[in-house]
């Protein structure tokens, strides 16, 4: 069906079936994409789609890119033209040491989803732009790289689950340096988690969160294995800082601190304040300082600067993508208010 409908739109439209039970592989995105990418390269060589040097008898890989995507990916108008422009205008010295990432927006039917799915989907897009791309931490779901870097990285590691984070480290291993993530300034649509009812959607939401947690943990293992083998030393420590900053502090510790500080602030209401003795107040805090207001102001800052910006960014992206979303202002306000709870969950 795909060939009949879209065969004329491509130079070649090829599919393959990944055999199960291959030694050294586990079922998942990594092994599937590893097999598919290898088969695609073999096909292009066999069909003459990749030029071969007549003297050296080597395949020319320098002017081809590979893009990884999901089945529900919706590319925006002229995405690949923009990717090609970014590839060709990249400094030749760094062209084969970078990946290209489009900001992902999970707005395929997002207005129909329950509050926790919609709030988390909006926050994920914001964090992707600010942290994953901005700090060169890792690619996510839909990304591109040069075919040369893909081959030098030995494609995707079939023994792990999440291909996007693992690939960033595999590329670091092959180059010996940090892999910079360049933004493709075109938004891309992806699908959120969903279910037939609220409980079904919550179950899918939890399963997805567990998958992310397992993926981050296995990446941490892979990172240290390669670091101890000195595949990357100084770049590895730089990556370690940003990886822990985002996954450990921003996603884990900040949430725990936020929950415990909020509980402590409200539990302490009406409790007699313990006076600080001599030398226990180096910052000169007044004895009558109300820490409850400090917690309230902290959450207000988060709501307006983080979650507020995320919701504004989502509204702008929806306008650019010409999405016909039906979210009334009251529901949008409630989803914004529930953002902190969604992130805690």
C-alpha positions in Angstrom: 0.0 0.0 0.0 2.8 2.4 0.9 4.6 1.7 -2.3 1.5 2.2 -4.4 0.6 5.5 -2.7 4.0 7.1 -2.2 6.4 5.2 -4.5 6.5 8.1 -7.1 7.5 10.6 -4.4 10.8 9.0 -3.6 13.9 7.8 -5.5 13.4 4.5 -3.7 10.9 3.3 -1.1 12.2 0.3 0.7 11.1 -1.7 3.7 12.6 -4.6 5.5 11.5 -7.1 8.2 13.9 -7.4 11.2 14.3 -11.0 12.2 13.9 -11.8 15.9 16.2 -13.7 18.1 19.5 -12.3 16.7 22.3 -12.9 19.3 23.5 -9.7 21.0 20.2 -7.9 20.4 17.2 -7.0 22.6 13.8 -6.1 21.2 13.4 -2.4 20.9 14.0 0.8 18.9 17.8 0.4 18.9 17.9 -3.1 17.3 15.1 -2.3 14.8 16.8 0.9 13.6 20.2 -0.7 13.6 19.0 -3.4 11.2 17.0 -1.0 9.1 19.9 1.4 8.7 22.3 -1.3 7.7 19.9 -2.7 5.1 19.3 0.8 3.7 23.0 1.4 3.2 23.4 -2.0 1.6 20.5 -1.3 -0.7 21.9 2.2 -1.7 25.3 0.7 -2.5 23.8 -2.1 -4.5 21.6 0.3 -6.5 24.4 2.8 -7.1 22.7 5.5 -5.0 25.9 6.0 -3.2 28.9 6.8 -5.4 32.0 4.6 -5.2 35.5 5.9 -5.7 36.9 4.0 -8.7 40.4 4.1 -7.4 40.1 3.6 -3.7 37.0 1.4 -4.1 35.4 3.2 -1.1 31.8 4.4 -0.7 31.3 8.1 -0.7 29.4 8.9 2.5 30.1 12.6 2.9 27.0 14.0 1.2 24.2 12.0 2.5 22.1 12.4 5.7 20.0 9.9 7.7 16.9 10.9 9.5 15.3 8.8 12.3 11.6 9.3 12.9 8.5 7.5 14.4 5.5 6.2 12.6 3.4 9.1 13.8 5.9 11.8 12.8 4.5 14.7 10.8 7.2 16.8 9.2 6.4 20.4 8.6 6.6 22.0 5.1 10.1 21.9 3.6 11.7 20.2 6.6 14.2 18.3 4.5 15.1 21.4 2.5 16.0 23.1 5.8 17.9 20.0 6.9 19.9 20.0 3.7 20.6 23.8 4.0 21.8 23.2 7.6 24.0 20.3 6.5 25.7 22.2 3.7 26.2 25.5 5.6 27.7 23.7 8.6 31.5 24.2 8.9 33.1 21.2 7.1 35.3 20.7 10.2 32.3 20.0 12.4 29.8 18.8 9.8 30.5 15.1 10.7 30.5 15.7 14.5 27.0 17.1 14.9 23.4 15.9 14.9 20.4 18.0 13.8 17.3 18.1 16.0 14.0 19.7 15.2 11.9 20.9 18.2 9.2 18.3 18.8 5.7 19.3 19.6 3.4 16.5 20.8 0.3 18.2 19.4 -1.3 15.4 17.4 -4.6 15.4 19.1 -3.1 16.9 22.2 -6.2 19.1 22.8 -8.2 15.9 23.2 -5.9 14.4 25.9 -6.3 14.5 29.6 -4.6 17.2 31.7 -1.5 15.2 32.8 -0.8 14.1 29.2 -1.3 17.6 27.7 0.6 19.4 30.5 3.6 17.0 30.3 3.6 17.1 26.5 3.9 20.9 26.6 6.6 20.8 29.2 8.6 18.2 27.3 8.8 20.4 24.2 10.0 23.3 26.4 12.6 21.2 28.1 13.8 19.8 24.8 14.5 23.3 23.4 16.0 24.6 26.6 18.0 21.6 27.8 18.4 18.7 25.4 19.2 20.9 22.4 20.6 23.9 24.2 23.0 21.9 26.4 23.9 19.3 23.7 22.7 16.5 26.0 21.0 14.1 23.5 18.8 13.9 20.5 15.1 12.8 21.0 12.9 10.6 18.8 13.3 12.5 15.5 16.8 13.6 14.5 19.3 13.5 11.7 23.0 13.0 11.2 25.4 12.6 8.3 25.6 9.1 6.9 29.3 9.2 7.5 28.8 9.8 11.2 26.2 7.0 11.3 28.5 4.5 9.7 31.5 5.6 11.8 29.3 5.2 15.0 28.6 1.6 13.8 24.9 2.5 13.4 22.8 1.9 16.6 23.8 -0.3 19.5 21.3 -3.3 19.3 21.9 -4.3 23.0 20.2 -1.2 24.4 16.6 0.1 24.3 16.5 3.9 23.6 18.3 4.7 20.3 18.3 8.5 20.6 20.3 8.9 23.8 22.5 5.9 23.1 23.3 7.1 19.6 24.7 10.4 21.0 27.1 8.5 23.1 28.0 6.1 20.3 28.8 9.1 18.1 30.9 10.5 20.9 32.8 7.2 21.1 33.6 7.3 17.4 34.7 10.9 17.3 36.3 11.1 20.7 34.6 14.5 21.4 31.3 16.1 22.3 28.5 15.7 19.7 26.9 19.1 19.2 23.2 19.2 18.6 22.1 21.8 16.0 18.6 23.0 15.8 16.6 22.6 12.6 14.4 25.7 12.9 11.3 23.8 11.7 8.8 22.4 14.3 7.9 18.7 14.0 4.7 17.1 15.2 4.8 13.9 17.2 2.0 11.9 19.0 1.5 12.0 22.8 0.6 9.0 24.9 -3.1 8.2 24.7 -5.7 5.8 25.9 -9.3 4.9 25.4 -10.3 6.5 28.8 -8.6 8.4 31.6 -7.3 5.2 33.3 -6.0 3.7 30.1 -4.3 6.9 29.3 -2.7 7.1 32.8 -1.5 3.5 32.4 0.2 4.4 29.1 1.6 7.6 30.7 3.2 5.5 33.5 4.6 2.9 31.1 6.2 5.7 29.0 7.7 7.2 32.1 9.1 3.8 33.1 10.6 3.4 29.6 12.3 6.8 29.9 13.6 5.9 33.4 15.0 2.6 32.2 16.5 4.3 29.1 18.2 7.0 31.2 19.6 4.3 33.5 21.0 2.2 30.7 22.5 5.2 29.1 24.3 6.0 32.4 25.7 2.5 32.3 26.8 2.8 28.7 28.4 6.2 29.4 30.6 4.9 32.2 31.6 1.7 30.4 33.0 3.8 27.5 34.4 6.5 29.8 36.4 3.8 31.8 37.7 2.5 28.5 38.9 6.1 27.8 37.0 6.5 24.6 36.3 10.0 25.7 37.8 11.6 28.9 37.5 15.4 29.0 34.4 15.5 26.7 33.0 12.7 28.8 33.2 14.7 32.0 31.6 17.7 30.3 28.8 15.5 29.1 28.5 13.9 32.6 27.9 17.3 34.1 25.0 18.3 31.7 23.5 14.8 31.8 23.3 14.8 35.6 22.2 18.4 35.7 19.2 17.7 33.5 18.2 14.1 34.4 19.2 14.1 38.0 18.6 17.6 39.2 16.0 19.1 36.9 13.8 16.0 36.4 14.4 14.2 39.7 15.9 16.2 42.6 14.1 19.4 41.8 10.7 17.6 41.9 11.6 15.9 45.2 12.8 19.2 46.7 9.6 21.0 45.5 7.3 18.4 47.0 9.0 18.1 50.4 9.5 21.9 50.7 5.8 22.5 49.9 4.7 19.9 52.5 7.1 21.3 55.1 5.9 24.8 54.5 2.2 24.0 55.0 2.9 21.6 57.9 4.8 24.4 59.7 1.9 26.8 59.5 0.9 27.7 63.1 3.9 25.9 64.6 6.0 28.0 67.0 9.2 29.1 65.3 12.4 27.8 66.8 14.8 30.6 67.5 18.3 30.4 66.0 21.1 30.6 68.4 24.3 32.7 68.1 26.4 31.7 65.0 23.5 29.8 63.4 22.3 32.7 61.3 25.2 33.6 59.0 22.9 35.2 56.4 21.3 37.6 58.9 17.7 36.2 58.3 15.2 38.0 60.4 13.6 36.0 63.2 10.1 36.8 61.9 10.9 35.8 58.3 8.0 33.8 56.9 9.4 30.8 54.9 5.9 29.9 53.6 5.9 33.0 51.5 9.4 32.1 50.2 8.0 28.7 49.0 5.0 30.4 47.5 7.1 33.0 45.6 9.4 30.2 44.4 6.4 28.3 42.9 5.0 31.5 41.4 8.4 32.1 39.7 8.3 28.6 38.3 4.7 29.0 37.0 5.3 32.2 35.2 8.9 31.8 33.9 8.9 28.0 33.2 5.4 26.7 32.7 4.1 30.0 31.4 6.8 30.2 28.8 6.1 26.6 27.9 2.4 27.2 27.3 3.1 30.4 25.3 5.6 28.5 23.2 3.0 25.7 22.6 0.5 28.3 21.5 2.9 29.9 19.0 3.9 26.5 17.6 0.2 25.5 17.2 -0.3 28.8 15.3 2.7 28.2 13.0 1.6 24.6 12.3 -2.0 25.8 11.7 -3.4 23.3 14.1 -7.1 23.4 14.8 -7.0 22.9 18.5 -10.1 23.3 20.7 -8.9 24.3 24.2 -11.0 26.9 25.9 -9.2 29.5 28.1 -10.5 28.0 31.4 -9.3 24.5 30.5 -6.0 25.9 29.3 -5.7 27.7 32.7 -6.4 24.6 34.6 -3.8 22.6 32.6 -1.3 25.4 33.3 -2.0 25.2 37.0 -1.6 21.4 37.0 1.8 21.6 35.3 3.7 21.2 38.5 1.7 18.2 39.5 2.2 16.6 36.1 5.9 17.1 36.4 6.0 15.6 39.9 4.1 12.6 38.6 
